[in-house]
Amino acid sequence: MLLVLRPAADTGIPLADRVAWFESHTALWRAGWISWMAGAISLLAFYAWWGSALSSRLVARSALGVACLGACFDLTCEARLVAATRETLVAAVDAAGFWTTVFANGFYCVAGVILTLATPRQPRWLLAWSWAIWIAGFAMSAFGAVHWLPGIKATTAILTVLLCPWFLAMGRFLNSRSAA
């Protein structure tokens, strides 16, 4: 995201520079957003798998339903970004910046909270890590709601650093529970 999509998506960069970069890197731009869409679908798959480890089907389905709402916002906005042209770039970036940051991210965090609360016997370190992710995610949504770009950038960085290894840690924890 930082290296591939930022030069055209960062509203802190002058518009002429953003458009020029976009026009000379359109294929890279589209590939970046398509991979971001794959990330949203992967998150849904992870949440579905996590939910399958819970004793309550209702809780699992509720969490997945909330996450699917987030994915609706995410995938719709990202599809607009993939299809963006010189003329629609600014509108697509502005819409995605708001709708994905506030709503997609917010719904993903609500779903994560539901799953976290419904998952018994998590080690304290993993529980603290999970809550750090959800708090950072809700902070990102709040910063998005008030259009505060430095806050969005900071929470994006925090989430990226926390989430990537967390998927592995949570996956191992869930696997160890199912093996027991």
C-alpha positions as CSV (number, residue, x, y, z in Angstrom):
1,M,0.0,0.0,0.0
2,L,2.7,2.5,1.0
3,L,4.9,1.9,-2.0
4,V,2.4,1.0,-4.7
5,L,-0.8,2.9,-4.1
6,R,0.3,5.9,-2.0
7,P,1.7,8.1,-4.9
8,A,-1.8,8.4,-6.4
9,A,-4.0,7.9,-3.2
10,D,-2.3,10.2,-0.7
11,T,-4.3,13.4,-0.6
12,G,-1.3,15.1,1.0
13,I,0.6,14.8,-2.4
14,P,-0.2,17.6,-4.9
15,L,-3.0,16.5,-7.3
16,A,-1.0,17.0,-10.5
17,D,1.7,14.7,-9.1
18,R,-0.9,12.1,-8.1
19,V,-2.6,12.1,-11.5
20,A,0.8,12.0,-13.4
21,W,1.9,9.0,-11.3
22,F,-1.5,7.3,-11.9
23,E,-1.3,7.8,-15.6
24,S,2.2,6.3,-15.8
25,H,1.5,3.4,-13.4
26,T,-2.2,2.4,-14.1
27,A,-1.5,-1.3,-14.3
28,L,0.4,-1.3,-11.0
29,W,-2.4,0.8,-9.4
30,R,-5.0,-1.7,-10.5
31,A,-3.0,-4.7,-9.5
32,G,-2.5,-3.1,-6.1
33,W,-6.2,-2.6,-5.5
34,I,-7.0,-6.1,-6.8
35,S,-4.6,-7.5,-4.2
36,W,-6.2,-5.3,-1.6
37,M,-9.6,-6.8,-2.5
38,A,-8.1,-10.3,-2.2
39,G,-7.0,-9.2,1.3
40,A,-10.6,-8.4,2.2
41,I,-11.8,-11.8,1.0
42,S,-9.0,-13.5,2.9
43,L,-10.1,-11.6,6.1
44,L,-13.7,-12.9,5.6
45,A,-12.3,-16.5,5.1
46,F,-10.2,-16.1,8.3
47,Y,-13.3,-14.9,10.3
48,A,-15.4,-17.7,8.9
49,W,-12.7,-20.2,9.9
50,W,-12.4,-18.6,13.3
51,G,-16.1,-18.7,13.8
52,S,-16.2,-22.4,12.9
53,A,-14.1,-23.0,16.1
54,L,-16.7,-21.4,18.3
55,S,-19.4,-23.3,20.1
56,S,-22.2,-20.8,19.1
57,R,-23.2,-20.9,15.5
58,L,-25.3,-17.8,16.0
59,V,-22.3,-15.8,17.3
60,A,-20.1,-17.1,14.4
61,R,-22.7,-16.2,11.8
62,S,-23.4,-12.8,13.4
63,A,-19.7,-11.9,13.3
64,L,-19.3,-13.1,9.7
65,G,-22.4,-11.1,8.7
66,V,-21.0,-8.0,10.2
67,A,-17.7,-8.6,8.5
68,C,-19.5,-9.1,5.2
69,L,-21.1,-5.7,5.6
70,G,-17.5,-4.3,5.9
71,A,-16.5,-6.2,2.8
72,C,-19.4,-4.7,0.9
73,F,-18.0,-1.3,1.5
74,D,-14.5,-2.4,0.9
75,L,-15.0,-4.3,-2.3
76,T,-17.4,-1.7,-3.8
77,C,-14.9,1.2,-3.2
78,E,-11.9,-0.8,-4.3
79,A,-13.7,-1.8,-7.5
80,R,-14.1,1.9,-8.2
81,L,-10.4,2.4,-7.6
82,V,-9.5,-0.4,-10.0
83,A,-11.8,1.1,-12.6
84,A,-10.6,4.7,-12.0
85,T,-9.6,6.9,-14.8
86,R,-7.9,10.3,-14.8
87,E,-11.3,11.9,-14.6
88,T,-12.6,9.7,-11.8
89,L,-9.4,9.2,-9.7
90,V,-10.0,12.0,-7.2
91,A,-13.7,11.1,-6.5
92,A,-12.8,7.3,-6.2
93,V,-9.9,8.0,-3.8
94,D,-12.0,10.4,-1.7
95,A,-15.0,8.0,-1.5
96,A,-12.8,5.0,-0.7
97,G,-10.9,7.0,1.9
98,F,-14.1,7.6,3.8
99,W,-16.2,4.5,3.2
100,T,-13.4,1.9,3.6
101,T,-11.8,3.7,6.6
102,V,-14.9,4.4,8.5
103,F,-17.4,1.6,7.6
104,A,-15.4,-1.3,6.2
105,N,-12.7,-1.1,8.8
106,G,-15.3,-0.4,11.5
107,F,-17.4,-3.4,10.6
108,Y,-14.3,-5.6,10.4
109,C,-13.4,-4.5,14.0
110,V,-16.9,-5.1,15.4
111,A,-16.8,-8.6,13.9
112,G,-13.3,-9.1,15.4
113,V,-14.6,-8.0,18.8
114,I,-17.5,-10.4,18.6
115,L,-15.2,-13.3,17.8
116,T,-12.7,-12.3,20.5
117,L,-15.3,-12.1,23.2
118,A,-16.7,-15.5,22.1
119,T,-13.3,-17.2,22.1
120,P,-12.6,-18.8,25.5
121,R,-9.2,-19.5,27.0
122,Q,-7.1,-17.2,24.9
123,P,-3.7,-16.6,26.5
124,R,-3.5,-13.1,28.0
125,W,-0.8,-12.0,25.5
126,L,-3.0,-13.0,22.6
127,L,-6.1,-11.3,24.1
128,A,-4.1,-8.1,24.7
129,W,-2.8,-8.2,21.1
130,S,-6.3,-8.7,19.7
131,W,-7.6,-5.8,21.7
132,A,-4.8,-3.6,20.6
133,I,-5.8,-4.4,17.0
134,W,-9.5,-3.6,17.6
135,I,-8.7,-0.4,19.4
136,A,-6.3,0.8,16.7
137,G,-9.0,-0.2,14.1
138,F,-11.7,1.8,15.9
139,A,-9.3,4.7,16.1
140,M,-8.7,4.5,12.4
141,S,-12.4,4.7,11.8
142,A,-12.8,7.7,14.1
143,F,-9.9,9.5,12.3
144,G,-11.5,8.6,8.9
145,A,-14.8,10.1,10.1
146,V,-13.2,13.4,10.8
147,H,-10.9,13.2,7.8
148,W,-7.7,13.4,9.8
149,L,-5.0,12.0,7.5
150,P,-2.1,11.8,10.0
151,G,-4.3,9.7,12.3
152,I,-5.3,7.5,9.5
153,K,-1.7,7.0,8.4
154,A,-0.5,6.2,11.9
155,T,-3.3,3.7,12.6
156,T,-2.8,2.1,9.2
157,A,0.9,1.6,10.1
158,I,0.0,0.2,13.5
159,L,-2.6,-2.2,12.1
160,T,-0.2,-3.4,9.4
161,V,2.5,-4.2,12.0
162,L,0.1,-5.8,14.4
163,L,-2.2,-7.7,12.0
164,C,0.3,-9.6,9.9
165,P,1.9,-11.7,12.7
166,W,-1.4,-11.8,14.6
167,F,-3.0,-13.9,11.9
168,L,-0.3,-16.5,12.4
169,A,-0.5,-16.3,16.2
170,M,-4.3,-16.5,16.3
171,G,-4.3,-19.3,13.7
172,R,-1.9,-21.3,15.8
173,F,-4.0,-20.8,18.9
174,L,-7.2,-21.9,17.1
175,N,-5.4,-24.9,15.6
176,S,-4.1,-25.9,19.0
177,R,-7.6,-25.8,20.4
178,S,-9.1,-27.9,17.7
179,A,-6.3,-30.5,18.0
180,A,-6.9,-30.8,21.8
